[in-house]
């Protein structure tokens, strides 16, 4: 005896014993198929159609990444051996002590970006690296953090030289060219973002230079033009971490302005050197 017949006979026994059971089910005769009532059939047909439609129709297209939208006007080939000799992290050095150190540093930053309830393109993806005074290793840490982030499976990196007082990212990376950059984007409304970007031979690493030095750099970083640029970076670079190598905090005013606009701040302290007061 099949399961449907057994279930039907059991329901009839319960009904005869005075137990209230669903009428539509209790009246099915033994040996008949498990036929749905008309309303149930209609609802099921609609559900099946909706399911088929949702399968056939494509879902909303994912927002294109910056790598698909922008075409950097400049490209450079980084000398990885030179960077390695300069004690900088390069792809492939995944088991080195330096790689492990920056893994520990980047993990909480990434968790703050990808945490529960956070949509892609959160301002927390804007990360500023600074220090109290010059010479504590902030640029070294910013570059290595960017390199480590670029090794992530599903994260790309835009490294911004935001030390508009003493920019050094390009020279540290061995890049001789001096294209337009951050300050130029703030002073030249007609300058396109991709005209200031530099792509590299590290697939998920791009660079935005500091640009031409300007005597009103603090005011430029505090301007609405900077707000619009950061908003655009968050939108276009939703699949990126944007790392700003900022000026040191104590001798400049630029970093305090930038710190109020980004989502996360990393402060570098040189062990056994930085004063507690600083």
N, C-alpha and C positions, 0 to 999 in steps of 0.2 A: 504494500500500500504506500502510495507516495505521500510526501509531507503535506501537500495541500489537502488531500482527502483526510488525513489524520487530523489536521488542524480544524477542518470544517466540521468533522464529526464531534470533535471535542467542544467546539463552540455550540453546536446544537445540544449536546448533553448539558452544558452550562445553562443554556436558555431554558431547557425543560426543567431544570432544577430551580429556576426563578432568578438566575443571575442575569443582569442586564448586559447585553453585548451589542456591538454595532450591528444594526439591522442589515445593512448591505452585505456584511460579511456573513452573518448568521444564515441568511437565506440562500447562499450559494449551495448548490447541490453537490453531493459527493461525485467525484469523477469529472466535474467541469473544470475548465481552465480558470485561472485566477484573473477574471475579467474585471477591468476597472469600470466604475460607474461613469456615466457621460461627463459629469463635471470634472471628475478626476482625470479622465482621458484627455479632456480639453486642456487642463492645466499642464498635464504631462507633455502634450504635444507642443504647447507653447514653450515650455522649458527646454524641450529638445531642439526646437527651432532657434531659440535664443542661444543655446549652447553651440549649435552649428554655425549661427551667424557670427558669434564671438570668435569661433575658430577660423572662419573664412576671412573675416575682416582684419586687417593689420591693426595693431595697437598704435597709440600715439608715438610718433617718431622721437627717438631720444635727441636731446639737444646736441648739436654738433660741438665737438671740442675745439679749443683754440687752435690745435694743430691742424684741424680741418678747415677752419675759417680763415686764419691768418697765414700769410706767407712771408716770413721774415725777409727783409731786403738784404740782410747780410748773413753770411755763414762763415764759420771758422772750424779748423781742424785742430783740436787741442792735442798737444804733445803729451801723451799719457806717461811716457817714461820720465819726461821733465817734471810733471806733476808728482809722480811717485818719489822722485829724488828730492822734491821740495816738501816731502812728508804730507802730501795731500792724498786723500782717498780717491781711488779711481775704480771703475768697474772691473770686476774680476778679483779684487782683493777682499773677497767676502769673508775670509777666515782670519784676517789680520786683527791685531789688538785694536787698531784704530777703527776698523769696521764695527767691532763689537761695542766700542765705547759710544759711537754715534748711533748705533741701534738703540742703545739704552736711552739716549737723548731724544731721538725722534719718536719713539713709541708713544709717550704720553701726548706729544704734540698731535700726532695722527689720531689718537683716540679722542682728543678734543674736537677734531674736525669731523670724524666719522661716528660720533656718539649717537645713541638712540634719539630719534626725533629730530635729528639735524638733517636738513635737506642739502643736496649738493649745492655748492656755491656759497657756503656760509662764510661770513667775514672772518671766522676763526681760521680760515685757510690763509689769511694774511699774517705772516709771522715775522716779527722784527727781531734782529740780533744786534745787541749793543753791549757796551761796557761802561764802567764809571769814567775811566780815563784812557787815553791812547796807549797802545802797546800791550794790551792785555790778551790779545788773540781773538778779537771778535770777528775779523775778516777770515782768519783761518777757520774758525768754527762755522761761520756762515757758508763758506765754500764747501767744507766737509759735510755739513748738514744737508746742503743741496745735493751733493754727490750721493749721499746715503739715501735721501728721499728718491732720487732718480733710479735707484736700484729696486724700488718697490714694484710689485707686479702691476698694480692698477693706479699708480700715481705718477704724474709728471711734475716738473719743477720749473718755475720761472725765478731766476736769481736776479734781484734788482740791486744795483750798486746805488744805494740811497745815501752813502756817505758823500753828500754833495759838497763837503768842505775839503776832504782829502780822499778822493776816490782811488781805490787800489785794486778792485776786483779784476779788471782787465789785465793789469800788469802782473798780478799774482798768477793768472792763468796763462800768461805768455801771449796775450792778444795785443798786437801792435796797433790795429786800427782804432780810430776814435770816432765812431759814428754818433749821430744824434742819440739823445737818451732822455732820461726822466725830466730834467729841467727844461729841455727843448720842447717836450710834449706839453709842459705847463705854460710856456711862453709863446708857442706857435700854434694857434688853434687849427691851422690847416695841415699840420703835420700828422700823418697817419701813424697809428700805433705800430704797424708792421714795418714802417720805415726805420724804427728805432730798435727793433728786435734783432738779436743775433742767434741763429741756430748753431748747434754744435754737432760734432760727430758722436756725442753721447745722445742717443735717440730721444730721451725724455728730459733733456736739459736745455733750456733756452736762457738767454741773458738779456737784461735791459740795462745798458750803461747809465752812468750818472748824467751824462750830457755836458754841455758847456757850463762852466762855473758862472754863478750869478750872485751879485752882491745882496740880493733880496731873497736868498734861498729859503729863509725861515718863513717869510710871508708867502712865498709860492707854495710851500708845503701846507700852509694853513688855509690856502685859498679854496674856493668852490671848484676850481679847475682840478685840484688834487682830489677832492671828494668825487668828482665825476670820473676821474681816471681810476680811482680805487674801485668804484662801483662797477666800472666796465671790466676791470681785471677779475673781480669776483664773478661776474656773469660769463665772460668769455673763457676764463680759465677755471671753470667749475670743477674740472677734473685735475686741477693742479694744486700744489702748495706754492704760494708766492713768498719767497724769502727775501727780506730787505736787510742788506748790510748797512746799518745806520751809523751815524757819527756817535762818538762817545757822549755820555750824558752830561757830565759836569762842565766841560769847557765849551759846550755848544748849546744852542736853543732848538736846533732842528729836531733832535731826537725826542724831546718832550712833546713836540707837536705831532710827530709821526706816531708816537706811542698811543696818543689819544684816538687814532684813526684805525689802527690795526686790531686784529682779534687776539693775538698772543704775543708776548714779549719774552725773549730769552736774554738774560743778563749774564755776561761772561765775567768771571772773577779769576784773576791769576793767583794760583795757590802760593802762599808764603810771600806774596808781593803786594797785592792790593791792600791798602789800609782799611781797617774796619770802619773808620770815619767815612771814607769814600764809599 
